[in-house]
């Protein structure tokens, strides 16, 4: 759980894990960072309980649905998939082998995976929220802070293309990369 409104130190990577995001530009791998003129804040990282319950505007929910449908998020795939810790295990697995919650809202349906997060810029703040947020709102009645709801409605969803690219000599931090970094034992 990361508390709502948590403010990260300047220069922190836009990741809930505290490590830079791997991004690829022009065939080269590097790390993605925010510009220095913004403040990064966390919203919606619930853990195993919902502390703030209430209504959320249709406009906010609609924008979250559109953002998910258009993949307006950054991926944390090297960290695997995140399941809702509030739900019981049986609610996480759906027919057909899909892992993750399926949310329904106004005759629309999303099959959520939990493999990334949103970065939403509004004025000089970037809000970082899990891509399971619509599930938390619709199925657990989570009520994000008012300023976050305003940011979702009026702000801009960022993608990896919006991040500052810093070339890296290291390979991406994916599971497959980690297995390749294990070197064989030498003779001596």
N, C-alpha and C positions, 0 to 999 in steps of 0.2 A: 504494500500500500504506500502510495505517495500522497501526502495531504494536498487537498485542493489549495490553490494559490501558492504552493511552494515556489519560491523564487530561486532560480539557479544562478550560480556565480557567472559573471561575464566570461565569455569564451567557452562555456560548457557545451559539449556536443548536444545536438537536439535529439537526444535519445534517453529513454527512462533508465537505461542500463549503465549510463555514465561512460560509455565508450563511443568513439566516433562512428558515424554511419558510413558504410562503404557505398561509393557511387562511382559510376563509370562515365567518362567524358572522352569523346574522340578516341575510343579504343583503349584508353588508359584508366587504370583503377586509382582511386584516391579516397580521401575522406571528405565528408560534407559537413560544413559548419554554417551557422547563421552569421549574418553581418553583425558588426560590433555595435550598431546603433539600436539594437532591440534587447528587450528583457524576455527571458524564457520563463514561462510559468507552467506548472502541471495542473491538469484538471481531469477528474474522472478515473483515477487509478484506485479503485475501491478496495481491493483486497477481498476479504471474506464477509464484509458487511456494508450496508448502505446507511450512512449517517444522515444524509439530507434527502428527504422525500418531498415530492411536490409535482406540480404540473409544469410542463415545458411547452412552449408555443409550437404550433403546427409549422410555422416558418422555420424554426430551428431544426425540428425533426426532418422536414423536407430537405433542407440543405445537407444534413448529415447523410440522408439516403442518396442524394445526388452525388455527393463527394465519394461515397463508397462505390456506387455504380460506375463512376468515372475513374476510379483508382487514384483519387486525389489524396494520397497518403504516402508516407515513406515506409519502407519495409524494414522489419527487424528480423528477417528470415534466418539470419545466422544464430538467432536466439531460439528458434523453433516457433511453436504455436502457443498462444496463450489461451487458456480456457477460463471461463467465468468461475471465480472462486465462491461466488454467492450461490450458484446453482448446485443442485445435487448432481452426481456423476451421470445419472440416467438422462438428464436433460441436455447434456453436452453432446450426446451421440444421437443422430437422427437416422431415419430409414434411408437406405441407399448407400450407407457407408460415410455420409457427410459428417465430419467432426466440426463441432461448433454450433452455436445457436442459430436458429432461423427466426427472423423477426418479421412480423406482418404489421403493416400500417396502411390504412386507407387503400385497400386492395392492391398493395405493393408488397413484395416479399424479397427479403435479402437473406442469403445464406452467408453468414459471417464465418471467417476463418480465424481471426485473431493473430495475424502475422505482421502487424505493423501499427502505425499510429498516425494521427492527424497532426499537422502543424498548421495553425490558423493564425495568420497575421492580422492584427487590428491595431492601427496606429503604430505605437512603438513597442508593442507587446506581441510575442508569439506564444500562443497557447499550445501545449502538447497534450493530446488526449488519445486514449486507446481506440483502435478501430472497432472495438466491441461496444462503443459508447451508446449507439442506438439500442442495443440489447439492454444495457443498464437502465436507460431511460424508459423504454417501453415495457420491459418485463419486470423490472425491479423498482420502478417509479423514482429512480435517482433524479435529483434536481440539481443540475450544475449551477454555479454562481451566475448571477444576473449578467455581469460583464462578459462572461464567457458566452452566454446565449446571444448577447448582442454581437460579439465577435464572429460567431458562426453565421449569423444572419447578414452582417454588414462587412465582414472581413474577407480575406482571401486565403483559400486553402493552398498551401505550398506543397511542392513536390521536390524530388531530388534535383530537378533542373533549376530550382530557385536557390539552392544552397551554394555557398562559397566552396569551390573545389580546391583542395590542397593535395597535390600529387603525393603518393606514398611509395616508398621502396618496398613496403611489405605487401603481401597478397591480401585479398579480402578476408575478413574474419568469419568465414563460413565454416560449418562443420567439416565439409570436404577439404577445405584448406587446412584446417587443424590436423586432420589425419595425414595430410601430405607433409606437414612440418616435422613429423616424428622421424628422426634420422635413425638409420640402422646402427647397431652397436659396432664399434670398431674392434680391431684385434688387440689393441694395446692401450 
